[in-house]
Amino acid sequence: MRALIVDDEYETLEELKALLLENGIELVGTYTNPRDALESIEESDADCVFLDIEMPGINGLDLAERLLERKPNVQIIFITAFNHYATQAFEVNALDYLLKPIHPARFAKSVQRLAVNQSQEQEHGAVSGNVSIQTLGDFEVTINGHSVRWSRSKAKELLAYLLHCNGKKKHKYEICEVLWPGQEPKKALVNLQTSIYALRKCLGTLSPDIFYLAFSDDCYSLTIGHLSLDVREFELQYDALLVNPSQTLLENAASLYHGDYMGNQDWPWSQLSQVSLSQKYEDVLKWLAKNSYEEERFGSSIEWCMKLLVRQPIKEIQLLLLRSAYTGGGLSELRRLADWLEQLCVQEFDIDMDAAASAYCISAKMDTFRIDSSAR
């Protein structure tokens, strides 16, 4: 294991050098100027950085953020004479937090943590395989065919929310207000830090080019790269449809929509996007139904109409459904679809329809189509 030391106090540097030697850690660099450490970190082969917090120019907390941006897998251990920085230290995913003067036994425990963490990383490595995230329907993360199991439900929601923010920075207290509305700020912040830790632990083996959770200026942001995200693909397909509404693009877009956005979760922050995406999906279904009807593929037209009617009964699409049924299958098909519409209305409005009135309505529909057919 190889380490860097960044501390503006000469006495602390010498003390740390001795402790590293006693614990079998190779020292690959010492810096009293934090800017020099930042410039050299990418070329360094250090596994960990022992970092003072109160330094001139750049304090240790800011420096840790910048070091992790340039070398995401390096481990940070803070060393300071003040214990009030502990919360901020763990917000930047520090492995440990040591108080000056450093006790050899406590330093040895920190080294053990480093060894365990490094061993786990070597065992599992950085996952760069097949990663997919489903947001249309039940929110689910899959890595190499296996669904991620969440130790904390809020860690799952936190990931979903950061994905929803699409890479934008969100202040920690803004996240607290969204995920823990009305909760006392200090308690909410503790819950956020616990969820961040659980999220990093759960997805920490993903390589940074797939999943990178950053913290800077009291803000969190999530960057995703080479992974399958259904809502992103659906939006791209929909935008392409506005230019060229081809049957292939339409069917591809429809196949991506497994359910409403975050539909099986009670997450208020997702509701506006849920409505917008739902409308786009219904547009796709309507286009598919009309295209199929115009191409005289009446069975397909019926199928797309039925999917749309399950979501939102619309007079225009009902008419297209019945026309497709009559033109493609005659009166028997029309009766079957009229019965299905009646059942849908009963389920939707939870009422018993009058049988005579229902029969009259169906008969009237048939007469309308007979007249329409003879006119043609």
Sequence and secondary structure as in RCSB ss.txt:
>XXXX:A:sequence
MRALIVDDEYETLEELKALLLENGIELVGTYTNPRDALESIEESDADCVFLDIEMPGINGLDLAERLLERKPNVQ
IIFITAFNHYATQAFEVNALDYLLKPIHPARFAKSVQRLAVNQSQEQEHGAVSGNVSIQTLGDFEVTINGHSVRW
SRSKAKELLAYLLHCNGKKKHKYEICEVLWPGQEPKKALVNLQTSIYALRKCLGTLSPDIFYLAFSDDCYSLTIG
HLSLDVREFELQYDALLVNPSQTLLENAASLYHGDYMGNQDWPWSQLSQVSLSQKYEDVLKWLAKNSYEEERFGS
SIEWCMKLLVRQPIKEIQLLLLRSAYTGGGLSELRRLADWLEQLCVQEFDIDMDAAASAYCISAKMDTFRIDSSA
R
>XXXX:A:secstr
 EEEEE S HHHHHHHHHHHHHTT EEEEEESSHHHHHHHTTT   SEEEEESS SSS HHHHHHHHHHH TT E
EEEEES GGGHHHHHHTT SEEEESS  HHHHHHHHHHHHHHHHHHHHH  B S EEEE BSS EEEETTEE   
S HHHHHHHHHHHHTTT  EEHHHHHHHHSTTS HHHHHHHHHHHHHHHHHHHTTB TTTEEEEEETTEEEEEE 
SSEEHHHHHHHHHHHHHH   HHHHHHHHHH SSSBTTTS  GGGHHHHHHHHHHHHHHHHHHHHHHHHTT HHH
HHHHHHHHHHH   HHHHHHHHHHHHHHHHHHHHHHHHHHHHHHHHHHHT    HHHHHHHHHHHHHHHHHHHHH
 
